[in-house]
Amino acid sequence: MPITSRGLITVAGQGPSDSNGAGKSSFIAGLSLLHADDQWRLQSGAQAAAELLFTAELAGQEVVHANADHGYIIGVFVPPASHTIAEIEADALTVWLRINRQAPHVELRWKPQRHVAYGDTENDRAAGADQLWDTLPSSNGRTNIRANKLARTLYGRTVRCVSFLSTSVRASATANLLAQPLNELTPERIFDAIGALTGLNREIDDELKARQKEYQHAVDAQRAQHEYDEWNRRVTSPRT
């Protein structure tokens, strides 16, 4: 599914009977994980990412299907300046996230150019995913980079993604904004997330540090003035 970062993206879909079950929420959640939204608690291992895997009981398919023990989110990144097919093929970078039901819950691999599973059917493509993952180089020597280094490895120190999902579904215990209806988020929580996305939080931190330094300078100056006045009083007091 091609996505451009130069505008607002609206995700819509039709499920079996209505809009439910179309996979919109799962798509947005997977996209936010691929873009290292820290609300997945990446530093703690992103355990909630396992909720993106197929769970037969939740789908009412436990008699027919088993739970998925792992799955993949695949993103092919291309610079905005690439326009022709040749440029896109040459400049593409494929990023694979492997999501595991057991720890480590998120593993990262990548490779230049396009590396995605092909097949005539969805089952064919799913069957080839494990084999293609095995051909990708490990991202951290003999092992893979995991959730706690995902954001810095892919995007540096700058926050790139903060996600909100407007839904009538009740909030769950999952520790990210995707699990909360938008109208239940406090303005302070939204401001903190937007501040992180825009870099405003760094400016606020810098301002706070500057104010603390200025206050300390004022305290030091006041103490020095008091000590000088005391010294001056002693040396200039008349002697009898």
N, C-alpha and C positions, 0 to 999 in steps of 0.2 A: 504494500500500500504506500504510494509515494506521498511524502509530506514535505512541505516547505515551511521554513521558519519565518517567513516574511508576511505573516498575517494571522488572523484569528482562525482557529480550526474548530469546527463544530462537528461533533460525532453523532450520527443518527443511525437508527437501525430498526428492523422489523423482526420480531421473534416469531415463534410458532403460532401464537394467537394474538399477541399485541406487541408493544415495544419491549416487553420483558423477554429475556433470554436471547437477545440479539448479540450479546458480547460487547456492548459499548463500554461498560464499566471495566471489564477485563482488559479491553484494548487500551483505555486511558491509563489504567494501573500499570500495565506492562510498559507503556511508553514512558511513564514517569520513572519507572525503575531503570530503564535503559538510559535515561538522562540523569541518573544518579540523584533523584530527589531525596534529600537527607531525611525526609519525614518517614522513610522506610527504616530509620535507625540503622544506617549502614555500619556505623562504628560498633554496633552491638551484634553484627552478623546478619541483619535483615531477615530475622526468622519469619516475619509476616509474609515474605515473598513466597513461601511455600503455599500460601492460601491461593495463589494464582494457578496452582496445579489442579487438574481434574480430580474431583472427589465424588465418587459414585453415589454416596449416600445423599449428598446435597442435591445431586441431579436426579435423584430417584431412579438410578440405574444400577443399583448394587447387585441386582440379580443377573444383569447382563455383562457389566463391565467391572473391572477392578480399578482401584485408585492408581493414578499415575505417580510413580516414585520420583520422576524427574521430567523436565521439559526444557524448552529453549525459547529465548527471545532473541531475534536476530535483527540487527540494524545495519543497513548499508549506507554509509555516510559519504557524501560527495560535496566538494567545495561549490559554493554558489556560482563561481566563475566558470565552472565546467558546463558546456552547452551541448556539444556534439556527442554522438555515441562513443566515438573514439576517446574523447576527453573524459567522459564519465567512466568508461571502462578502465582507463589508465589511472585516474585519480581516486577511484573508489576505495574505501576501507570498510571491510566487513567486521562487525563486532558481534560476538556471540556471548550471551549470558546463559549459563546452565543453571536452572533452578532445581534444587534437590529438596525432597521432603525431609530428609535428615541432614544434619550439619555436615559439611558447610552448605548453607542454603543458597548461596550465590557464588558462582565461579565465572571468571572472565577469560576469554581468549579472543584474539583478533588476527587478521591477516590482510595485507594489501590486496586490492582488486575485489571482485565479487565472488563470494563463496556461499552459496545457498543450495539447499536440497531441491532437486528437480524430480518430477514424476508426473504421470498422467492423472493420478488420483491423490487425494489427501493422504490416504494410507501409504501410498508409495513414497510420498515426500516425507512423511513421519518416519517411515522405516529407514530412510537414508540419512536421517539427521544424526543418529548416533555414530554412524560410520564417518560422516563428514567431520563431526566434532573431534573424533580420534585423529584425523589427519591434520588438524590445526595445531600449530606450535603452542606449547605451554607458555603462559605469559609471565611466569616468575621462576625461570630456571626449570627445575624438574617438577614444579608444582604450578598451580594456577593462582592468579591474584583473586582475592576474595572481597567480600562486600566492604570491609573496612578501608580498602585502598581503591575502591571502584571510582569514586568521584575524582580523586586527585590524579589517577592514572589517565582517565579519559578526558577530563576537562580542566585540570589544574586546580588552582585554589578558588576559582570563581564559581559561585553557585549559578547553575544554568536553568534549573527547573523547580518550580513550586506549583503543585497541582491542587485544584479544588474540584470537587464533584458535587453538583446539585442533584439531590436525590431525595425521594420520600422514604427510603429505607432507613430504619432506625440505626443509630450509631452502634458500632461494635467495639470490642476492646482493642482492636488493632490500632497500633500507635502511629497513625498517619492521617493527614487531612482527608484522604480518599475515603476513610471509613466514617466520616462525619457529614451529615447533611449540611449544606452550606448555610442554611438559615439558623443553625445551632452554633456556628462558630462565633466567638466573641470578636469584636473589632480589634482588640489588642492582639489576639492570635493571628488574625489576618494581616495586621500591620507588621508583626514580627516576620511573617513569611514573605511578604512583599519587600520588606526592608532587606532581608537576606538576598532576595533575587536581584534587587536593583543596586545592591552595595551600600544602601543607606545605613545599614547597621554598622559598617566600618566607619562611616563618617561620624555616627553617633558615639562610637567607642573612642574615636580620636578626639572628639569634642569633650567627652567626659575626662579623658586623660589630660587634655590641655587645661581644663578647669581645675582638676585636682592639682596639677603642677602650679598653676597660677595661685591657687589657694595656699599651697605650701610655701610659695615664695612670699606671699603676703604675711603668713605666720612668721616666717624666718625674719622678714624685714621688721615686723612689729617687735619681735624678741630682741633683735639687734638694736633697735631704737631704744627699747626699754633698758638694755644693758648699758648703752652709751650714756643715756640720761643719768643712770645710777652712778656710773663711773665719773661723769662730769660733775655731778653733785658732790661726790666725795673729794675730788681734787680741787674744786673751787670753793668749798665751804671755808669761811674765815676761821683762823685759828686764834685761840685765846691764850 
